[in-house]
Amino acid sequence: MLYSMTGFGKSVKEFPGKKITIEIKSLNSKQADIATRIPASLRQRELDMRNVIAEKLVRGKIDLSVSIESRSGDVSQRFNIPVMKAYKAQIQQAAAELGIPEPESDWFSMLMRFPDVLHVESVADADESEVNATMEALKEAIEALCSYRRVEGEKLEAFFTVRVNRIAELLGQVSKYEGERAARVRARMEEGLTKLSGIDYDRSRLEQEMFFYIEKFDIN
């Protein structure tokens, strides 16, 4: 079975509070060249995921994307309200001291430009159930990619089979033209030699040379 090296696979796993989506695609490459985009909570399992991919796919330029969507309302970033209040107070104070007007609207857009306005929650490592669901989804995505490769490979196999068979058919017709070709080459070489007046040559060596050129080269 001929497999294409180009393919795509996707798998989605849902469990309470979360949705895991894995997408994997591959392009042509002589070796396994794996690039990953994995959430921080799964970084400790990246090597395991790479090993599974390398074992199943062997070759190709492979891109793996893993996303985890939270459905519990938890977010990894929160507004740092005290910091925002401090920035606003400083802006109002600066406006009063400099004699310039305060922003009339869109305070949020202004405050969001300042550092530390968003507080990033520390990301905990994924628990065992989340890891297991991710690895299962990865294997399903790889299987989907392999199925894609197989279908593309069947198309390529059919394409090349038709053309290889045609080449074999044409090669089978070569022999009937070979005698005519050899005679034509010999006649052309002998004709050229007759034009070289006053030159003696070794006819046995000539036979060897003619045999070499006629057999090794397609001289028309």
C-alpha positions in Angstrom: 0.0 0.0 0.0 1.3 3.4 -1.0 0.8 6.2 1.5 1.0 9.9 0.8 3.0 12.1 3.1 0.4 14.8 3.1 -2.5 14.5 5.5 -4.7 16.0 8.1 -6.4 14.6 11.2 -8.6 16.1 14.0 -10.1 14.8 17.2 -12.2 16.4 19.9 -12.7 15.1 23.4 -15.2 16.6 25.9 -15.4 15.9 29.6 -16.9 18.0 32.5 -15.7 21.6 32.3 -13.3 21.2 29.3 -13.1 20.5 25.6 -9.9 19.2 24.1 -9.2 19.7 20.4 -6.3 18.2 18.6 -5.3 18.9 15.0 -2.4 17.3 13.3 -1.2 17.8 9.7 1.8 16.6 7.7 3.7 17.6 4.6 6.6 16.0 2.7 9.9 15.6 4.6 12.6 12.9 4.5 12.6 12.7 8.3 10.2 13.3 11.2 10.2 17.1 11.7 7.6 17.7 14.5 6.4 21.2 15.6 4.0 21.5 18.5 1.6 24.1 20.0 0.7 22.7 23.4 -1.0 24.4 26.4 1.3 25.1 29.4 -0.7 22.6 31.5 0.4 19.8 29.1 4.1 20.7 28.6 5.3 18.0 30.9 3.8 15.4 28.4 5.1 16.9 25.3 7.9 14.3 24.9 5.4 11.5 25.3 3.2 13.1 22.6 6.2 13.5 20.2 7.2 9.8 20.7 3.7 8.7 19.8 3.7 10.8 16.7 7.2 9.7 15.6 6.3 6.0 16.2 3.1 6.2 14.1 4.0 8.6 11.3 7.7 7.9 11.0 8.4 10.7 8.4 7.0 14.1 7.4 6.9 17.7 8.4 4.3 17.4 11.1 2.4 20.2 12.9 0.6 19.4 16.1 -1.9 21.8 17.7 -3.6 21.1 21.1 -6.1 23.5 22.5 -8.1 23.2 25.8 -11.3 25.2 26.1 -12.6 25.8 29.6 -16.4 25.6 30.0 -16.5 26.2 33.7 -16.1 30.0 33.5 -12.5 29.9 34.8 -10.1 32.2 33.1 -6.3 32.4 33.2 -6.2 36.2 33.2 -8.0 38.6 35.6 -8.3 42.4 35.8 -6.0 43.8 38.5 -8.5 46.3 39.9 -6.2 47.9 42.5 -3.6 48.6 39.8 -6.2 50.0 37.5 -7.4 52.3 40.3 -3.9 53.5 40.9 -3.3 54.3 37.2 -6.6 56.2 37.0 -5.8 58.3 40.0 -2.4 59.1 38.7 -3.9 60.2 35.3 -6.4 62.4 37.1 -3.7 63.9 39.3 -1.5 64.6 36.3 -4.4 66.2 34.4 -5.1 68.5 37.4 -1.4 69.5 37.9 -0.7 70.0 34.2 -4.0 71.8 33.5 -5.1 69.4 30.8 -8.5 67.8 30.5 -9.0 64.2 31.7 -10.0 61.6 29.1 -13.7 62.1 28.3 -14.4 58.5 27.6 -13.0 55.0 26.9 -11.0 54.8 30.2 -10.7 51.1 29.7 -8.8 51.4 26.4 -6.4 53.7 28.1 -5.9 51.7 31.2 -5.4 48.4 29.3 -2.2 49.9 27.7 -0.5 50.0 31.1 1.6 47.1 32.4 0.3 44.7 35.1 -3.4 45.6 34.4 -4.0 41.9 33.7 -3.0 39.4 36.3 -2.1 36.0 34.9 -3.1 33.1 37.0 -0.5 30.4 37.4 -1.3 27.3 35.3 -1.5 24.0 37.1 -0.4 20.8 35.4 -3.2 18.8 33.8 -4.6 16.0 36.0 -4.5 12.4 35.0 -8.0 12.4 33.4 -7.1 15.4 31.3 -3.8 13.8 30.2 -5.5 10.5 29.3 -8.2 12.3 27.3 -5.5 14.2 25.5 -3.4 11.2 24.6 -6.5 9.3 23.4 -7.5 12.3 21.2 -4.0 12.4 19.9 -4.1 8.8 18.8 -7.5 9.3 17.1 -6.2 12.4 15.3 -3.1 10.4 14.1 -5.4 7.6 12.9 -7.5 10.1 11.0 -4.3 11.5 9.4 -3.2 8.0 8.4 -6.6 7.4 6.8 -6.2 10.6 4.9 -2.7 9.6 3.8 -4.0 6.2 2.7 -6.7 7.6 0.5 -4.2 10.0 -1.1 -1.8 7.2 -1.5 -4.4 5.1 -3.4 -4.9 8.0 -5.8 -1.1 8.3 -6.3 -0.8 4.5 -6.8 -3.5 4.5 -9.4 -1.8 7.5 -11.1 1.6 5.9 -11.2 0.3 2.4 -12.1 -1.2 3.6 -15.3 2.0 5.4 -16.3 4.4 2.6 -15.3 2.3 0.1 -17.3 2.4 2.4 -20.3 6.2 2.7 -20.0 6.4 -1.1 -19.8 4.2 -1.4 -22.9 6.4 1.0 -24.9 9.6 -0.7 -23.7 8.2 -4.0 -25.1 8.0 -2.3 -28.6 11.6 -1.2 -28.5 13.1 -4.5 -29.7 11.4 -4.4 -33.1 13.1 -1.1 -33.8 16.5 -2.0 -32.4 17.8 -3.8 -35.5 16.9 -0.9 -37.7 18.5 1.6 -35.3 21.8 -0.4 -35.0 22.1 -0.7 -38.8 21.4 3.0 -39.2 24.1 3.9 -36.7 26.6 1.6 -38.2 26.0 3.0 -41.7 26.4 6.5 -40.5 29.7 5.8 -38.7 31.1 3.9 -41.7 30.0 6.7 -44.0 31.9 9.2 -41.8 35.0 7.1 -41.9 35.0 6.9 -45.7 35.3 10.7 -45.8 38.6 10.6 -43.8 41.0 9.9 -46.7 44.4 8.6 -46.1 43.7 7.3 -42.6 44.0 3.7 -41.6 42.1 2.3 -38.7 41.7 -0.9 -36.7 38.5 -2.5 -37.9 38.2 -4.8 -34.8 38.5 -1.8 -32.5 35.9 -0.1 -34.6 33.6 -3.0 -34.1 34.1 -2.7 -30.3 33.4 1.0 -30.4 30.4 0.6 -32.5 29.0 -2.0 -30.2 29.6 0.3 -27.2 27.8 3.3 -28.7 24.9 1.3 -30.2 24.3 -0.6 -27.0 24.9 2.1 -24.4 23.5 5.2 -26.1 20.4 6.0 -28.0 21.9 7.5 -31.2 19.3 8.5 -33.7 
